[in-house]
Amino acid sequence: MTGGGIAAIIAAIALLILVLFIGLVLVNASKTLAEINRSLAIITRDVDLISHEAEGILANANELLEDVNGKVATIDPLFQAVADLSESTSDLNQATRRLAGKVNHTAKTKKTGKVATAMNVGKGAVNLYKNRQKNKQEVK
């Protein structure tokens, strides 16, 4: 064997090793790509399931929100009535203070008895209350 023949055999063996190595790499790459394809199929299926579940949850949330909005709309008049009652009570308290001040001033200047003063205050408060009730009924 000559030096050129030995070189050719070494080159052929090196080429054979290179082809075997490339073949192994391609087989491993093929297995990896097949596993990736299976994983993508599973992930796609799971994402579809999650998407359908999310649609159901959003539909339920929308129904719940509509229900809550309806109930809040039902309760709004109650809050308005409470606000009106609070305002009426405040007006009544203010009117009672003014009436008591006038009665007290009248009692001091005219020297009327305590019973007459109490009766005047009570009568004024009752009349004021009746007027408020009458005004409320007219407003409704």
C-alpha positions in Angstrom: 0.0 0.0 0.0 1.2 3.3 -0.9 0.9 6.5 1.0 -1.9 7.7 -1.3 -3.9 4.5 -0.6 -3.6 4.8 3.1 -4.7 8.5 2.9 -7.7 7.4 0.9 -8.6 4.7 3.4 -8.3 7.3 6.3 -10.4 9.8 4.3 -13.0 7.1 3.6 -13.1 6.1 7.3 -13.4 9.8 8.4 -16.2 10.3 5.8 -18.0 7.2 7.1 -17.7 8.4 10.7 -18.9 11.9 9.7 -21.9 10.3 7.8 -22.7 8.1 10.9 -22.5 11.1 13.2 -24.7 13.3 10.9 -27.1 10.3 10.7 -27.3 10.1 14.5 -27.8 13.8 14.8 -30.6 13.7 12.2 -32.3 10.8 14.0 -32.2 12.6 17.3 -33.5 15.8 15.7 -36.3 13.8 14.1 -37.3 12.4 17.5 -37.1 15.8 19.0 -39.3 17.3 16.3 -41.8 14.5 16.7 -42.0 15.1 20.5 -42.4 18.9 19.8 -45.3 18.1 17.4 -47.0 15.9 20.1 -46.5 18.6 22.7 -48.0 21.3 20.4 -51.0 19.1 19.8 -51.6 18.6 23.5 -51.0 22.3 24.2 -53.5 23.3 21.4 -56.1 20.9 22.8 -55.6 22.3 26.4 -55.8 25.9 25.2 -59.0 25.1 23.4 -60.5 23.6 26.6 -59.3 26.6 28.6 -60.8 29.0 26.0 -64.2 27.2 26.3 -64.1 27.3 30.1 -63.2 31.0 30.0 -66.1 31.7 27.7 -68.4 30.0 30.2 -67.0 32.0 33.1 -67.4 35.3 31.2 -71.0 34.4 30.4 -71.7 33.7 34.0 -70.0 36.9 35.1 -72.1 38.9 32.6 -75.3 37.3 34.0 -74.2 38.0 37.5 -73.4 41.6 36.7 -76.8 42.2 35.0 -78.5 40.7 38.1 -76.5 42.9 40.4 -77.3 46.0 38.3 -81.0 45.1 38.4 -80.9 44.8 42.2 -79.0 48.0 42.6 -81.6 49.8 40.4 -84.3 48.3 42.7 -82.5 49.6 45.8 -81.9 53.1 44.5 -85.4 54.5 45.4 -84.8 53.2 49.0 -81.6 55.3 49.3 -83.4 58.3 47.8 -86.2 57.8 50.4 -83.7 57.6 53.2 -82.0 60.8 51.9 -85.3 62.6 51.8 -86.3 61.4 55.2 -82.9 62.6 56.6 -83.5 66.0 55.0 -87.0 66.2 56.4 -85.8 65.2 59.9 -83.1 67.9 59.7 -85.8 70.5 58.6 -88.1 69.3 61.4 -85.3 69.7 64.0 -84.5 73.1 62.7 -88.1 74.2 62.8 -88.5 72.7 66.3 -85.5 74.7 67.5 -86.9 77.9 66.0 -90.3 77.2 67.5 -88.8 76.4 70.9 -86.9 79.7 70.7 -90.0 81.6 69.8 -92.0 79.9 72.6 -89.2 80.5 75.1 -89.0 84.1 74.0 -92.8 84.5 74.2 -92.9 82.8 77.6 -90.3 85.2 79.0 -92.0 88.3 77.7 -95.6 87.3 78.5 -94.7 85.3 81.6 -97.0 82.4 80.6 -96.9 79.2 82.7 -94.8 76.3 81.9 -97.7 74.1 81.0 -99.0 76.6 78.4 -95.5 76.8 77.0 -95.2 73.0 76.7 -98.6 72.8 75.1 -97.7 75.5 72.6 -94.5 73.7 71.7 -96.2 70.3 71.4 -99.0 71.8 69.3 -96.6 73.5 67.0 -94.5 70.3 66.6 -97.6 68.2 65.8 -98.8 70.8 63.3 -95.3 70.9 61.7 -95.2 67.1 61.6 -98.7 66.9 60.0 -97.6 69.5 57.4 -94.5 67.5 56.5 -96.4 64.3 56.2 -99.0 66.0 54.0 -96.2 67.5 51.8 -94.6 64.1 51.4 -97.8 62.5 50.3 -98.3 65.3 47.8 -94.8 64.8 46.4 -95.4 61.1 45.9 
